[in-house]
Amino acid sequence: MKKKQISLAKEKFEEKLKKSLGEKKSLPSTSNYEFEPIYTPLSFSEDEYLEKLNFPGEFPYTRGVQSSMYRGKLWTMRQYAGFGTAKESNERYKYLIEKGQTGLSVAFDLPTQMGIDSDDERAMGEVGKVGVAISSLDDMEVLFKDIPLDKVSTSMTINATAFILLSLYLAVAEKEGVSFENLSGTIQNDILKEYIARGTYIFPPEPSLRIITDIFEYATKNVPKFNTISISGYHIREAGSSAVEEVAFTFLNGITYIQSAIDKGLDVHKFGERLSFFFNSHNNFLEEIAKFRAARRIWAKIMKERFKVTNPKAMTLRFHTQTGGSTLLAQQPDVNIVRVTLQALAAVLGGTQSLHTNSKDEALGLPTSESATIALRTQQVIAYESGVADIIDPLGGSYAIEALTDKIEEEVTKLMEEVENSGGMIKAIENNFIQKRIDESSYRYQKEIEEKKRFIVGLNSFVEEKETPIPILKVDPSLEEEQVKRLKRLKSERDNSAVEKSLKNLKDVAKSKENIIFPTLEAVKNYATVGEITNTLKEIFGTYR
C-alpha cells in the first residue's frame, strides 16, 4: 500500500477518533512530550533501515550490541546485595548463587562509600545499614571467602572510593592465586553523578577525574576484562529526572570522562572497550524500551563521529539495568512485584546486558531472603518461560517503538547540545543547571500524582483501607559492635610501620602525576584502611563542599 493511501486512511481514522475521544489528551511522557494515540508506517521510514536500525551487532546497534543477543547468551542476573558485616553478606551471596544468580553486585554501607572507617565516630549508627561495611583487606577477604573470583563476575556500586575497593578486590584475587587477567566485573566509579544526584563525593572534581583516568590506565593494562566505569543514569532518574534527561546527562558525563582520559594520553580505542553504563527501568513500558534502543544509537554516533572511534567494541553501549527503586511503594508491597516484572521485561526487550530486579519490600527496608528470591525468580521466568529471549529485538519494526526511539533520540540530542553550548557538563553542574532540571521534572511528576492526573495504584488510586504487614529485615545492632571490634583488633595487630610507609608513598604519588593505583594497592595489601587512605589523599586533594 502506498504512503499516500495510508495517509488518507489515517486522516479518516483520526476524524473518527476525535469524535470518540473529544479533546481528551493522554498524559505526556515523563520527558513531557506527547504520545500519539496511534502509530502507523508513516511514523518512520523503512528507507532508513540500515542507517538507523541495521541488524543486531551492527552500527548503530539500535537492535542490540551482539548479533545473537539472548539466543546466544542470556543477560547476567546480577542481584544487588550487601548488609551488616562481610560475614553476613558473604552468606547472602552464596545463597543467591545457589538460587541461580549468575553475577554478584555488592552494596556498600555509607561510611565505606564516604571513605570513613567503621570505628570512626562519624560512622556511628550507619555501619552495615544500607550495604556491607568494608574498612580493610581483612573485611574483603571475608566478603569473598569461598567465592571463586575467576568464575564469578562482580559489580561494585562504589564511586568516590572506587579506586580503594578495586585495589582491595585485586589484593584478594592475588591472595587466592587468581590472575588479574581472569577477573571480570565492574566498578561504578562515576563521580560526576554524585555531584548531581546522590552526594557521596569526597574530593573536588579535578582530582576525582584524575583518579578515574588513573583507573582506566591501570586496568586497561593489568585487568583487561574489568569494566573500569559504569556511567550511571540510574541515580539521576531516581532523583526525579525524566527518561530523556537520564540519557542526556549520563552521556554528557561519559563524554567528560572520555575527554579527560584522552587528555591524559590514553587510547579511546582501548579504554573505550571497557566503558559500561547503568540505567533505570521505570514504569512507562514502551517509553523505556525505546529509551534503551535510542541510547545505543546515540552513543554509537558519539563514539564514531565525535571521538573518531573505529573499533566496534569501543562504540557499543553495554549497560546494566536496575528496576526503578523510586517506583516502589510501602503501600500494598505485593503490587511491587507486578511493577518490577514490567520494568524488568522492558529492560530485556530493550536489550540490557545485565539486570537487577528490586524486591517487593525495598520501600520498607532491606530485602528479606524470601523477597530477594522472588525478585530473582522474576528474571528467570522472563528468561526461560516467556519466550522473549528466543527472538532478537522482538519489538523492532513496531510503528510505536521505532517512532518513540526516534523521538527520544531527537530530545536527548537537543538537550545535550543545550548543555554543551553553555560550556559543558562540569560548568552545568557548578552553576546548578543539571540539578535544577532534575528538580523541575521531579516536581512536575509529583504534582501530576497529587492532582490525580497520573494514577499510582495503592497511592492515589485503588487504595486499601487496611494494609497487611509483611516481614521486614532488620540489621542486628550488635553487628556494628562486632565490626568495630574487628577493626580495632586489626589496627593493633598489623605492621603499622609498613602501613605508615605505604601511606607516605601514596601521598608522594598523589603530589606527582604518577598513577595512584600502584601505591593504593600496596597500602591495602599492608592492611591500611579505607579511612586512612582517604584521609591521606584529603591532605593533598582537599574536600569538596
N, C-alpha and C positions, 0 to 999 in steps of 0.2 A: 504494500500500500504506500502511495506517495505521501510525502510530508504535508503537501497542500491539502490532501484529503483528510489526513489526521487532524490538521489544524482546524479545518471547517467543522469536523465532527466534534472536536474538543470545545469549540465555541458554543455549539448547540447544547452539549452536555453541561457546560458551565452555566448556561442560562437556566437550565432545569435545576441545577444545584443551588443557584442563587435563590430561586423561588422556594426551594425546600429549606435552606438554611437562613434566608433573610440576610441581615447584616452581621450575623454571628460569625466571629472570627476565632480561630484556635489561639491558645496561649502561645506566645512566642517561645522560641528555644531558650535555653539558658544563656545563649550568646545574643539574645534579643533580636534575632532575625525571624521572619515569619516562615512557618511551614506552609507549603502549598497544600490544598486539600487533596489533590491528586497529581501524580506524575505520569508522564507518557513518554513515548520515543522522542518527542520534541524536547524533552528535558536535558538530553545530552546527545552528542554527535558520535555516531559509530565510526565516522571518518577519522576520528582522532584516537581510535582504539590503541594502536601501537604506541602513540606518543604519550597518552595519558594513563592507559591501563597496562597494556602489554601482558605477557604471561608471567605467572609467578616465578620469582627468581631472576626476572629481567627488569632492567631500568625502565620506569622509575619505581618499581617494586610496589606499586599500588595494591597488587593482588597477593603480595606475600614475599618474604625475603628468601625463601627456599622454593625450588621448583616442585618438590614433592609435598611440602608443608606437613600436615599431620598424618598423611598417608605414609610418609617415611618415618617420622618420629613425632610422638605427642609432645605437647608443651611440658615443661618441667612443673610439677606440682610442688610448690615451694611455700609451705605454711610458715608464717612469721610467728616466732615463739621465743620466749625467754622471760623468766621471772625469778625473784629470790636470789639464791646463790648459784654458783656454777653447777653444783651438785644437782639441784632440783631441775635446772634447765637441761642438763645432760640426760636426766631420766625422761624428760618430756621429748627430747629429740629422738631418743631410742624408741619411745612409744610411737611417735609419728612415723618413723621409718618402718617400724613393724606393721603399721596400718597401711603402708603403701606409698608414703610420701617419697618423692624422688630427688629432693634437694632441701638443704637446710637454709633457714632465714633467721638470723639472730637479731633479737630485740635487746637493746642495752638500756640500763636504767639511766635516769637523768644525770646523776653525778658522773658516770662514765662518759656520757655524751659531752659533758661540760668540762672534762679534764679534772675532775675532783675525786680524790680518793675516798673510799668508803669510811675511813676513820676521821675524815675532815668534819668539823662541826657544821659546815655548810651542807653536808650530805645528810644530816640527821633527819630521819623520817621519810627519806626518799630512796634509801638503799634497797634495790631489788623490787621497787614498786611497779614501774612500767616496763621493766625489762631486767635482764640479768646484770648483776654487779660484777664488773671486771676491773680490778685495780692493778694486777700484775700477771706475769707469766704463770705464777702459781695457780691463779684462777683459770687462766686459759687452758692449762694442762688438764684441769678437772673438767672444764666445759666440753672438751673434745675427747675425753677418755673413752677408749674402745670404739671410736668412730674413725674408720679408715679415710683419711683426708684425700688420698689419691683416687678414691672411688665415689666420693660424695662432693657435689657442688655446693659451696657455701656462700650465701649472700649475707653481708653485714650492713645493717642500717646504721651507719655512723658517718659523721661529717667532719666536724672540727678536729676530732681526734682520730680520724680515719687512718692517718699515717702510723699512729701508735698501734692501733688494733690490727692493721695489716702486718706490722712488724711482729706483733705477738703471735699471729697466726703462722707466720713464716718460721718463727722460733719453735713453735710446737711441731710443725712439719719436720724441721731439721732434727729435733729430738727423736721423732718417730722414724727417722730414716727415709722420709718421703722427699723425693726430688722436687724442687720448686717448679720444674718444667711440667710436672704431673698435677699441679694444683689448679683447680678451676673454681670460679665463683665471681663475686662482685663485691666491691665496697661502694657505698653510696657516694661519699666523697664530694658532695655537691654543696659548697658553702654559700653560693650566691642565693639560693632559695631559702637559706636560713636567715639571711638579712631581710628577705622579702616576706616570708610567711611563717617561719617556725621559731626562730630565736635562739637556737643552740649554737651560736657562734662564740669564738673566743678572741682570735686575733683580727686585726684590721684586714680589709680586702686584699691589699697588695701582698703582704707576706702569706696570706691564705692561698692566693693564686700561685705563689712561688712553691708552696708545699705541694699543691695539686700537680703542678707540672713536674716537680721532682719525682712524684709517684709515677707519673706517665713514663718518665725517662727510665726509672729503675725497673719498673715492671715489664716494659717492652723488651728489655734486655734479659731480665732474670726470671720473670714469672709470665711467660708468653700467653698462657691460656686464661689468665685472670683479667676480668674486666675492671679497669682502673677507675672507672667512674660510672655512676648511674644517675644521669642528669634527670632530675625529678620534677615532674609536673604534679605528682600526687599531692604533695603538701600545699601546692599553690591552689589546687582545686578544693582541698579540704578547708583552706582558709576562706573560701567563698567565691573563687573565680568562676567564670563561665568556661565551657569547653574550648572555645576559641582562645581565650586568654591563657588557659592551661598550656596549650600547644605553643602559642606565640612566645610567652615568657620563658618557657622551657628551652625553646630553640635559641632564643636570644642569649640565655645563659650558656648554652652549648657553644655558640659562636664565640663568646668571650673566652671560654676555656681553650678552644682550638687556637684562637689567635695568640693567646698567652704562650701556648706550647710552641707554636711556630716561631714566635719572637725569641724563644729560648733556644731555637735551632733544631727542634725536633721535627721529624719527618711525618707529616699528616697521613701519608700512605701507610705508615706502620702503626702509629698510636691510634689512628682512626679506626683500625680494625677492632680495638678493644673498648670503644665507647659504647655504652649501653644507656637505655632510658627507662624511666619508671613512670607509668601513667595510672590515672584513676579511671575506674569504670563506674559511671554514675547511673542515674535512673532512666534517662531517656534512651531506650534501647537502640533505635535506629540512628539517632544522632551520635551515639558512642561508637557504633560500628563504623560509621562514615568518618568519624574523627580519627580513628586509628589508620584507616586507609589513606586519608588525606595527609596525615603526619608522615607516613612513609614516603609519599611522593614529594612533599615539601623538603624533607631532609635530604633526599637523594639529589634534588636540584641544588640545594645549598652547597653540598659537598662537591658536586661536579662543576657548577657554574661559578661559585664564589671562591672555593679553595682549590679549584682545578684538579680535583682528585680523579685519577684514572683507575685506581684499584677498586673493583666492585665491592670487596669486603669492607672497604672503608666508606662506601656510600650507603650501605644498607642500615636501616633503622631497626635495631634489635631492642626489644623492650620487655620489661616485666610489668604486669598489671596487678593491682590490688583493687578489690571491690570497695565501694565508697563507704568509708567509716562514718562520715558525717551524715549519711542517709539512714543509719541505724537508729531505731527508736527504743527507748526504755519501755514504752507502752506496747503491749501485745508483742513481746520479743519473738515469738514463734513466726510472726509475719516477716521478720528479718530474713528468714531462710528463703522466702519467696523473692525478696529483693535481691539477695546475694546470688540466687540462681540466675535471675535475668541479667544481672550485671556480669556474672562470670560467662554466661553464654554470649553476651555482646563482645567480651574480650576475645573469646575463642573465634567467633565469626569475624572479628576484626584482625585476627592473625597474630595474637600475642605469642612470645617465646616462653614465658613462664607466668605462673598465676598463683596468687594468694586469695583464698576466699575467706572473708571475715566470718566470725562465729556469731550466732544469734544473740549472745549475751554481752557483746562488747560495749554496748551503751551503758551497761551496769557495772562492768568490772572486767578483769582478765578472764579469758575463756576457760571454762572447765574442760577436762579431758573429753567429756561426752560431747560438748558442743563443738570442740575442735575436730572431733571425728566426723560429725555431721557435715561440717564445712568441707573437709577433705572428701568425704563421700559425694558431695555435690559435684566436685570436679570429676570424680571417677564415673559418675552416671553420665555426665555430659560426654566424657571421652569414650566410654565403652558401650553406652546404650542408646544415645540419641541419634547416632548416625551422622552428625555434623562434621566429624573428623574424616569421614570417608570421601568427601568431595572437597577439592581445593577451592577456597574462596567461593563458597556456595551461593552467596548473595551478589557476586559480581555480575553486572549487567542488569541488576534491578533498577528500574527507572528512578525510584526514590533514592536508593543508596548512591547511585552514581551522581545524581543531581545534588544530593546533600554533601557528598565528598567534594564536588567542585565548589560548592558554596563555602564550606569550611576552609578549603584551601584559599579561596579569594579573601575571606575575612581575616584569616591568620596572616596572610601576606601583607594585607593593608595595615594591620596593627603593628607588625614587625617593622615595616617601613616608617611608620609614625615614630616609633621609639628610636630607630637608627638615625632618622633625620633630625632628631632632637639631641643627638650626642651619644647615643648608645646606652647599653644596659647599666653599666656602673653609674653613669650620671643619672639615669632614670630611677635607680634605687636610692641614690643620695638625695635627689630632690623630691622623693616620695611619690613620684608619678605612678609606679607599679602598685605600691601599697594602696594608693587612693583608688585606682581602677578596680582592684580586688574588693575593696570595701564597698564601692558603689554597686558592684554585681551582687555581693552578699546581701546588701540592704534591699535591693530590688527583689531578689528571690524570697527573702524573709517576709517582705511586705505582701507579696503575692500569696504567700501561705496564710498570713494573718487576715487578709481580705477575702480568703477562700476563693481566690482566682486559680490557685494551684492546689489540688487536693492531695493530702498526705494521709494515707489510711492509718487510722488509730490516733492521729494527732489532731486534725481538724475535720475529719470525716470518719464515719463508721467507728465511733468511739465506744469502748466498753465501759460500763459503769463500774464493774468490779474487775480488777486485774488479778490473775492467778500468779502468785510469787514463784520464781524459779530459783534453783540453786545458784549461788554466786561464789566464785573462787576468791578467797581472801588470803593474802600473803601473811604468813605467821610472823609477828613482830620479832620473835626470837631469832629469825634468820639474819636480821640486821646485826644483832649482838654477836652471832656466830661469825659473820663476815668480818666485823671489826676486829674480833679476837684473832682470827686467822691472819689478817693483815699486820697487826701489831707484832705477832709472833714472827712473821716473815721478816719484818724490818729489823728485828733484834737478832735473827739467826743468819741472815745473808752476809756476804762480804761487802761491808759498807764502804771500804776504801775503793773497791772496784767500781761500786755504784758512783761514788764521787768523781772518780777519774773519767768514767764514761759520760757523766753529765757535763763535765768541763769540756770534753771533746765535742759534745753536742753543741754547747754554747759557742765554741770556736767556729764550728762549721756553719752555724746559723749566721754568724757575722760575715762569713765569706759567701761565695757564690757556688760552693760545692753542694753536692746532693745530700739532702738532710736524712734520707732513709738509712744510709750506711751507719751513721752514729746512733740513730734511733734503734736500729736492730741490735747493735752492740749493747746499748743501755738496757733494753728489755731482757736480753739474754743474761745480763748481770742482775736481773730482778729489780731494776729501777721501776718505780710505779708510774701509772698514767699521770697522777697528780704531780709527781716530781719532774717528769719530762715536760709537762705543760707549763709548770711554774718557771722552769729554766728558760723556756722559749719566750715566756711573757717578759722576761728581763730584756730580751733583745727586740722582740716584735711589738711589745705593748699589748694593750687590751682594747677591744673595740667597744665603744659606748654609744 
